[in-house]
Amino acid sequence: MIRIHARVAISGALLATALAAGAQAKPDVAKAQQRHDQQIAKCNDGSLAAPAREACVRDAGAALDRARGGPPRNVTKRSTDRRSTVVTPQGASAPPGTETGRSGDRRSTVVTPQGTPPPAGSETIRSNDRRSTVVQPAN
């Protein structure tokens, strides 16, 4: 009989602890966001060289991701012409549309940002090692 009461008491204590930890999760993320903003301000104050500043910004972002439970997941989206797949982090805005056009010799498809015309008279050539296809403007 005592064992049952002890188990119920321990279970209740663990449940209360878990609920208290869950209630503190939002303020912890808010504090982490505040620390991130402060760290970014320090990174961008002009006292660091470019490589050190970039490392500082990456570290601040990694710390914020850890506080939020990890980096955002990648989301795949189809382009408007349904010919390509775009991978973006979850929550990021979708990139502007792209347009596809054929190279001048009709051997390759060229993907350009929406509103940008494909290169006129472009040609498809193979690299010297025969592992890549390159689309270049015709001379």
Secondary structure in CASP SS format (residue, H / E / C, confidence):
PFRMAT SS
TARGET T0000
AUTHOR 0000-0000-0000
METHOD secondary structure of the structure
MODEL  1
M C 1.00
I H 1.00
R H 1.00
I H 1.00
H H 1.00
A H 1.00
R H 1.00
V H 1.00
A H 1.00
I H 1.00
S H 1.00
G H 1.00
A H 1.00
L H 1.00
L H 1.00
A H 1.00
T H 1.00
A H 1.00
L H 1.00
A H 1.00
A H 1.00
G H 1.00
A H 1.00
Q H 1.00
A H 1.00
K H 1.00
P H 1.00
D H 1.00
V H 1.00
A H 1.00
K H 1.00
A H 1.00
Q H 1.00
Q H 1.00
R H 1.00
H H 1.00
D H 1.00
Q H 1.00
Q H 1.00
I H 1.00
A H 1.00
K H 1.00
C H 1.00
N C 1.00
D C 1.00
G C 1.00
S C 1.00
L C 1.00
A C 1.00
A H 1.00
P H 1.00
A H 1.00
R H 1.00
E H 1.00
A H 1.00
C H 1.00
V H 1.00
R H 1.00
D H 1.00
A H 1.00
G H 1.00
A H 1.00
A H 1.00
L H 1.00
D H 1.00
R H 1.00
A H 1.00
R H 1.00
G C 1.00
G C 1.00
P C 1.00
P C 1.00
R C 1.00
N E 1.00
V E 1.00
T E 1.00
K E 1.00
R E 1.00
S C 1.00
T C 1.00
D C 1.00
R C 1.00
R C 1.00
S C 1.00
T E 1.00
V E 1.00
V E 1.00
T E 1.00
P E 1.00
Q C 1.00
G C 1.00
A C 1.00
S C 1.00
A C 1.00
P C 1.00
P C 1.00
G C 1.00
T E 1.00
E E 1.00
T E 1.00
G E 1.00
R E 1.00
S C 1.00
G C 1.00
D C 1.00
R C 1.00
R C 1.00
S C 1.00
T E 1.00
V E 1.00
V E 1.00
T E 1.00
P E 1.00
Q C 1.00
G C 1.00
T C 1.00
P C 1.00
P C 1.00
P C 1.00
A C 1.00
G C 1.00
S C 1.00
E E 1.00
T E 1.00
I E 1.00
R E 1.00
S C 1.00
N C 1.00
D C 1.00
R C 1.00
R C 1.00
S C 1.00
T E 1.00
V E 1.00
V E 1.00
Q E 1.00
P C 1.00
A C 1.00
N C 1.00
END
